[in-house]
Amino acid sequence: MSMMEIKITTGHVPEEAKKLRQDVFVTEQGFTDEFDEFDCKSTHFVLFSDDGPAATLRFYDEGGGSVHVGRVAVKKEYRGAGLGRLLMNEAFSIASAMGYEKMTVGAQEDKSGFYERCGFKVCGEKYFEQDYPHLPMEKTLDRAGE
């Protein structure tokens, strides 16, 4: 795994992101409502390794200087290699540069440790989405240029 490249698109879900999300959330985890009305207004990130797309996430404006990140998916064979963290750091950087002050996420409860390591803190009560426990979490973004 030598070369890494991150492609960023807005307004539509890139095919590579669709495939990763389908594999992780639908095939592996059993979610049925994977694609939604937020996809068309999101900024999508896809991280490519030598052999193709390895990780993806999206974020969208949720008002009040806050951006919501989600659909964070890492290809099975790359999990634990730090790619999710790499992609998240890029999202922090871009969101800060765009002027956002805060990032929120609805973290799957069993994945909340990953988000905590990325600097998120739980900010509300557990809730269920498609019968899967989630935790609302947020992170204050560093101001661009500080």
N, C-alpha and C positions, 0 to 999 in steps of 0.2 A: 504494500500500500504506500506508494511513493507520492504520486501527484494528486493533489486535492484541488478542486475548483468548486466555487459556489456560484450558482446561477440564481439570479433574483428576477422574478417576473411579477407583474400586477395585472389584475383584471380577469385572469382565467387560471385554472389549475393546469400546470404543465403536465404532459403525459407521464413523465418520470415520477412526479409527485403522486399522480393518480394511482400508478402501479404500486408504489411503496405503501401508500395509505390503504389500498385494497388488500395487499398482502398482510399488513400488520393488523389493521383494525377489523376488517371483515373476515378474512380467512383465519387468522390466528385467534383473535379475541371475540369474534362473533357479533360485532356491531352491525346493525343493518342500515342505519341512517348516517352514512359516512360523509356524503357530500351535501352541502347546504347553501342557503342564501348568502352566507358570509364569504364563500369562495370567490365570488365575482368582485368583492370589494377588498380582498385581502392582498397582501404582499406575500408571495410564495418564495421560499428558499429551498434549493435542492443542492446537496453536496454530492459531488461526483468523485469517485476514486478511479483508479486505473480501469476497473472492469465495470464502470457504469454508476448509476445512482445508488448512493449508500444511505442517505438520510434526508429528511425533509421536515419543514415546519411552515406555518403561516402566521401572520399577524394582521390585525385590522384595528382601525380607530374605533374606540368605544366612547369617545367624548371626554371632555374634562381633562385633556392632557394625558389621557391613558390609552394604552394600546394593549389588545388582548392577543396573547400567543396561544397557539394550539396545534392540534394535528401533528404533534412531534412524533416522528416515526423513524426508527433506525432499522435497516435491514438486519435480519437475525444474525448473520455471520460477522457483522461489525459491532454488535453490542458489547459494551465494556471497553471499547477502544478509544473512547473520548470524543467520538464524532458528534454525539448529541450536544455535548458541552461546547465543542467548537462551533457548531451551528448556532447554538443559543447565544454565545458571545458575539457572533456576527449580528444576530438579531438585536442584541442590546445596543451594539454600536450604531447600527442603521437607525433604530428607533430614536436613540439619543440625538443623532445628527438631524433627524426629522423634527426635533423639538419636543418629543414626548418626555414626560417626567416620571411616568409609572408604567409598569407592565404587569398585567394580571394573567392568571392561568387557572383553568379548572382542571386540576391534576387528578389523574386516577390515583386513588388512595395508596395503592401499592407502589406507585412511581413517585410519591411525594419526596422521598429521600433525594432523588435526582434533582428535583427543583430546589430543595433546600441547599444542596451543594452548589447550585447556581445562584444562590442568594435570595431565593423567594422565602416568604414567611406565610404561614397559614393565617388567613384574615377573616374567617367565618366558619359557619357550621358545615358539617359533612352533608352532601346531598347525593341523590342518585340520578344517573343519566343512563337510560337503557339498562336498568337494574345493576349498574356498576357504580360502586361508591367513589365519589370525587370530593376533593377538598378545594375550596377557593383559596388561592394564594396570590401574593403580590410582591413586587420588588420595586424599590425606588431606583430610577436610572441615573447614572452619572450624567451631569450636564455635558454636552459636547464641548470639547476644548478646555475642560477644567482639569 
